[in-house]
């Protein structure tokens, strides 16, 4: 198990930037699981507010999640080509692509203000996505008592995390919704599923393993535990909860026929991510131009979505969801955790 967290049931709510909220994290924690808030899309001031709100709602521990992507390489020529490739979609929404792309999210690898905040606030759990921070940052967090988790998609990434001093691994299978946690998005990806990856890491590493990807109910959590995982992380299962920040269009898509046909796309953000099929994923399949580095490509993606929403079109959103999406239930987050616990007992 994960020492000191007293999880019962052994369920982690995935962080899910743009979807998770302090209310969700608190409700999951109060039901016995580990809630999470996503800080990767926030600056230190926004992160401080989310941590304070979550603590105001529950005394239970929770996870704060950070993006540790490689800092993007601005490439004016490639970015200009990408903006031109998206121009017809912008024109259809009576808009134009941005004149230039920005780095909209700082990587924790170089965000000193975020590190200072976490050292000061000492969250119980800190998790990393897209990679690992430097040894000095890991040491600073461990000195103040933070337990550290890292998303991994392969044995090589798991061993790097183990060597770096990470406390537990989140084994993210290819079924998982949202951004793929690969350390290098341009490297070959074996696309290991949750079952194979979880068992591989249980057998070949010494760290506790948390299974993630396609798990939606008690049977899925029990299957992960049978593979040797100490817990399961669920994300898509919580999107339909009332505490979720998902908008009405996202919720409607999650309950529609497209939920059974999620696709992996780089078009929206520049990194591979599993999404419900929509106009943006369809557009991505037609483009021959490679997107710029994450998160600079995401700047264009967000601009296109904003232009479309202003016209009443909701098909360009980042409607992330995993392959278990058809099993989503619109229950309060705490009720969902307790329901899953009951399914496990049965």
Protein Blocks (a to p, Z undefined) as FASTA:
>chain_A
ZZhklpacdbdddfkgokacfklmmmmmmnopacdddfklpcfklmmmmmmmmmmmoccd
cddddddddcddddfklmmmmmmmmmmmmmmnopacdfbdcdfbccfklmmklmmmmmmn
opabdcdehiacdfklmmmmmmnopacddddfbfklmmmmmmnopabdcdddfkbgcjdf
bfblmbccehiafklmmmmmmmmpcbdcddeehiabfklmmmmmmnopabdcdfklmmmp
mkbcbdfklmmmmmmmklmmcccdfklnopacdddddfklmmmmmpcbdcdddfklmmmm
mmmmmmmmmnopaklcccdddfklmmpccddfklmmmmmmmmmmZZ
